[in-house]
Amino acid sequence: MIVGLRHVHSNSSDTTRKEVMNLSKTVFVGILIVMLATLGSLAHADAPITLTDIMGPNTVVNIDPYTQAGIYEWLVDGTNHMRQNSYWFSVGSGPITPISSLGSITVTPIMDMMCSVLYSGSLFDMEISYMLMGAPLGSGQSDIAQIVSINNKTGSVLDFSLYEFVNLDLNGKSLGQSGTLPNSSTLSQTEGTTESQWSAIEIPSIIEVGDAATLLAKLNNSTPFVANSNYEGDVAAVFQWNMALGDSAMMSQDNALFNGAVPEPASMTVFAALFGLVPLMRRRII
């Protein structure tokens, strides 16, 4: 998983830094294991999910897993940068369908900054794990990581497509956005000095960058997507992965926000590594 990273400067020796990192990692993993072992799954009223990060208090994320909205608020230093971030699927020649209509929905809170949502259907289950990494107040930086796990329940290979719709309104604005693909697995979107970088390890089969309303209508009408690498205006993007789904598949995506200079890689390494272990840890504990 490619993530937006921040650098932490320190006058301590390399040995001290390694000891602190190892200790922090051990404590974090221990807390996470206890939380996963004790917290139950919640299948209750259609309440939105709120993620916060006590160590990075500048960010609040709100998720509606029960509708097409998905992530509908990404509040960073009081400004909402997200209109909609949600998932869709199609099987064979069937229609493109929002994952929220799949079937029963189970929300599992893990920590204030982390949760998972399980969608159970007759052909397959899909679990989306979310993790938030905030930053100091006024920094303009934030990061949302997501892991999508798909479990085929049919015993046969499925002709499967996964779609992710990302509609960012940077600085709370819909117009005046610029979206471009610097490579085959990254979307860079800017508004003024604010930039978001969406990225993934698994290269999408198709990425269409275009007008938000047009792309959403394509999803709702099962209109085929056409590769397009840039757009100016009310920018959104659809990422499409086509696959022959055997027993299971796992996809990881990340959306990093920063205002001004791009942060250097360092302190987010542990964050990304720990989040990558969540699906494995959940399967071993639950």
C-alpha positions in Angstrom: 0.0 0.0 0.0 1.3 3.4 -1.0 0.6 6.1 1.7 1.0 9.8 2.3 3.9 10.1 4.7 5.2 12.6 7.2 8.7 13.0 8.5 9.5 13.3 12.2 12.8 15.1 13.0 14.6 14.1 16.2 18.0 14.7 17.7 18.1 11.3 19.3 20.5 8.6 18.2 19.5 5.9 15.7 19.5 3.3 18.5 17.2 5.3 20.6 14.8 5.9 17.7 14.7 2.2 16.9 14.1 1.3 20.6 11.2 3.8 20.8 9.7 2.6 17.5 9.9 -1.0 18.5 8.3 -0.3 21.9 5.6 1.8 20.3 4.9 -0.9 17.7 4.7 -3.6 20.4 2.3 -1.5 22.6 0.2 -0.7 19.6 -0.1 -4.3 18.4 -0.9 -5.4 21.9 -3.7 -2.9 22.3 -5.1 -3.8 18.9 -5.1 -7.5 19.7 -7.0 -6.9 22.9 -9.5 -4.6 21.2 -10.1 -7.1 18.5 -10.5 -9.9 20.9 -13.0 -8.1 23.1 -15.1 -5.9 20.8 -18.0 -7.6 19.2 -19.6 -7.0 15.8 -22.5 -4.6 15.7 -25.4 -5.0 13.3 -27.7 -2.3 14.5 -29.6 0.8 13.3 -28.3 2.6 10.2 -26.1 5.0 12.2 -23.1 6.6 10.5 -19.6 5.7 11.6 -17.3 8.4 13.0 -13.5 7.9 13.1 -11.1 10.2 15.1 -7.4 10.0 16.0 -6.5 11.2 19.4 -2.8 11.5 18.3 -3.8 13.5 15.2 -6.7 15.6 16.4 -7.1 17.7 13.3 -9.3 15.1 11.5 -12.8 13.6 11.7 -14.1 11.1 9.2 -17.8 10.2 8.8 -18.9 7.1 6.9 -22.4 5.9 5.9 -22.0 2.2 5.1 -25.7 1.7 4.5 -26.1 3.9 1.4 -24.0 4.9 -1.7 -22.5 7.8 0.3 -19.7 5.7 1.9 -17.2 8.2 3.2 -19.1 11.5 3.0 -17.1 13.7 5.3 -13.3 14.1 5.6 -13.0 17.1 8.0 -9.4 18.3 8.2 -8.9 21.4 10.4 -12.6 22.1 10.1 -12.9 21.9 6.3 -14.7 19.0 4.5 -12.7 17.7 1.6 -14.9 14.7 0.7 -18.2 14.4 -1.2 -18.3 10.7 -1.7 -16.0 7.6 -1.6 -17.9 4.3 -2.1 -17.6 0.9 -3.6 -19.6 -0.9 -6.3 -19.4 -4.4 -8.0 -20.6 -6.4 -10.9 -20.6 -10.2 -11.5 -20.5 -11.5 -15.1 -22.8 -9.5 -17.4 -24.9 -8.3 -14.4 -25.4 -4.6 -13.6 -23.0 -2.4 -11.6 -24.4 -2.4 -8.1 -23.5 -0.4 -5.0 -22.0 -2.6 -2.3 -24.5 -1.1 0.3 -27.3 -3.1 -1.4 -25.5 -6.4 -1.2 -27.3 -7.8 1.9 -26.8 -7.7 5.6 -24.3 -5.2 6.9 -22.2 -5.7 10.1 -20.1 -2.9 11.5 -17.2 -3.8 13.8 -15.5 -0.9 15.7 -11.9 -1.6 16.5 -10.5 1.6 17.8 -11.6 5.3 17.6 -9.5 5.5 14.4 -10.3 2.1 12.9 -13.3 0.0 12.0 -14.5 -2.6 9.5 -17.7 -3.1 7.6 -18.8 -6.5 6.4 -21.3 -6.8 3.6 -22.7 -10.4 3.3 -24.3 -11.6 0.1 -25.3 -15.0 -1.4 -22.4 -15.2 -3.9 -19.7 -13.4 -1.9 -18.9 -11.4 1.2 -17.0 -8.1 1.1 -15.3 -6.5 4.1 -13.9 -2.9 4.0 -11.5 -2.0 6.8 -10.9 1.8 7.4 -8.1 3.5 9.3 -7.6 7.2 9.9 -4.3 8.9 10.6 -4.8 12.5 11.6 -2.1 15.2 12.2 -1.5 18.2 14.5 -4.1 21.0 14.4 -3.4 23.4 11.6 -1.1 21.1 9.6 -3.6 20.5 6.8 -2.4 16.8 6.7 -4.5 13.6 7.0 -4.6 10.1 5.7 -7.3 7.5 5.2 -6.3 3.9 4.4 -8.7 1.2 3.3 -8.4 -2.6 2.7 -11.1 -4.4 0.7 -11.3 -8.2 1.3 -13.6 -10.3 -1.0 -14.6 -13.9 -0.1 -16.1 -16.0 -2.9 -18.9 -18.3 -1.4 -19.9 -20.2 -4.6 -17.0 -22.7 -4.9 -16.6 -21.6 -8.5 -14.6 -18.8 -10.1 -16.6 -15.6 -10.4 -16.2 -13.1 -13.3 -16.0 -10.2 -10.9 -15.4 -6.4 -11.1 -14.8 -4.0 -8.2 -15.4 -0.3 -8.6 -14.3 2.5 -6.3 -15.9 6.0 -6.8 -13.9 8.9 -5.3 -15.3 12.4 -5.4 -13.2 14.8 -3.5 -14.2 18.5 -3.0 -10.9 19.8 -1.8 -11.2 22.9 0.4 -15.0 22.4 0.4 -15.2 23.3 -3.3 -16.7 21.2 -6.1 -15.4 23.3 -9.1 -11.9 24.5 -9.8 -10.4 21.1 -9.1 -7.6 19.5 -11.2 -7.3 15.7 -11.4 -4.5 13.8 -13.1 -2.9 10.3 -13.1 0.9 10.6 -12.6 1.1 6.8 -12.9 -1.1 3.7 -13.4 -2.1 3.4 -9.7 -2.2 7.0 -8.4 -4.6 9.9 -8.7 -3.4 13.4 -7.9 -6.1 16.0 -7.3 -5.3 19.7 -6.5 -7.2 22.8 -5.5 -4.9 25.8 -4.8 -2.1 24.6 -2.5 -4.1 21.6 -1.3 -3.4 18.2 -2.8 -4.8 14.7 -2.4 -3.1 11.6 -3.6 -5.1 8.4 -4.0 -3.0 5.3 -4.5 -3.1 1.5 -4.5 -0.7 -1.5 -4.8 -3.1 -3.3 -7.1 -3.1 -1.6 -10.5 -6.7 -0.9 -11.7 -7.8 -2.3 -15.0 -9.4 1.0 -15.9 -9.3 4.5 -14.4 -11.7 7.2 -15.7 -11.1 10.7 -14.4 -13.9 13.0 -15.3 -17.0 15.0 -14.2 -18.4 13.8 -10.8 -22.1 13.7 -11.8 -21.3 12.0 -15.1 -19.3 9.3 -13.5 -21.9 8.7 -10.8 -24.6 8.4 -13.5 -22.4 5.8 -15.4 -22.3 3.7 -12.2 -26.1 3.9 -11.7 -26.7 3.1 -15.3 -24.1 0.4 -15.7 -22.4 2.4 -18.5 -18.9 1.1 -19.4 -16.0 3.2 -18.3 -13.3 4.5 -20.6 -9.7 5.2 -19.5 -9.1 9.0 -19.1 -6.2 10.5 -17.3 -7.1 14.1 -16.5 -10.0 16.5 -16.0 -10.5 20.1 -14.8 -13.7 21.1 -13.0 -15.8 19.0 -10.6 -13.3 16.2 -10.6 -14.1 12.6 -9.6 -12.6 9.2 -10.6 -13.8 5.6 -11.0 -11.2 2.9 -10.4 -12.2 -0.5 -11.9 -10.5 -3.9 -11.1 -11.5 -6.8 -13.3 -10.7 -10.3 -11.9 -11.4 -14.0 -12.1 -12.3 -14.3 -8.4 -11.3 -17.6 -6.9 -11.5 -18.2 -3.2 -10.7 -14.6 -2.2 -9.0 -11.3 -3.1 -7.6 -8.4 -1.2 -7.2 -4.8 -2.4 -5.6 -1.9 -0.5 -6.1 1.8 -1.2 -4.9 5.0 0.5 -5.9 8.7 0.3 -3.4 11.2 1.6 -4.2 14.9 2.0 -1.7 17.7 2.5 -1.5 21.5 2.2 1.7 22.8 0.8 4.9 20.7 0.5 4.4 16.9 0.2 5.5 15.2 3.5 8.6 13.1 3.5 8.3 9.3 4.2 9.0 8.2 7.8 6.5 8.2 10.6 3.6 6.6 8.6 5.6 3.4 7.9 4.5 1.7 11.2 0.9 3.0 10.6 0.8 1.3 7.2 2.4 -1.9 8.3 0.1 -2.3 11.3 -3.0 -1.6 9.2 -2.0 -4.2 6.7 -2.1 -6.8 9.5 -5.7 -6.0 10.5 -7.5 -8.6 8.3 -5.1 -11.4 9.3 -5.4 -10.5 13.0 -9.2 -10.4 12.8 -9.3 -13.8 11.2 -7.1 -15.3 13.9 -9.0 -13.8 16.8 -12.7 -13.7 15.8 
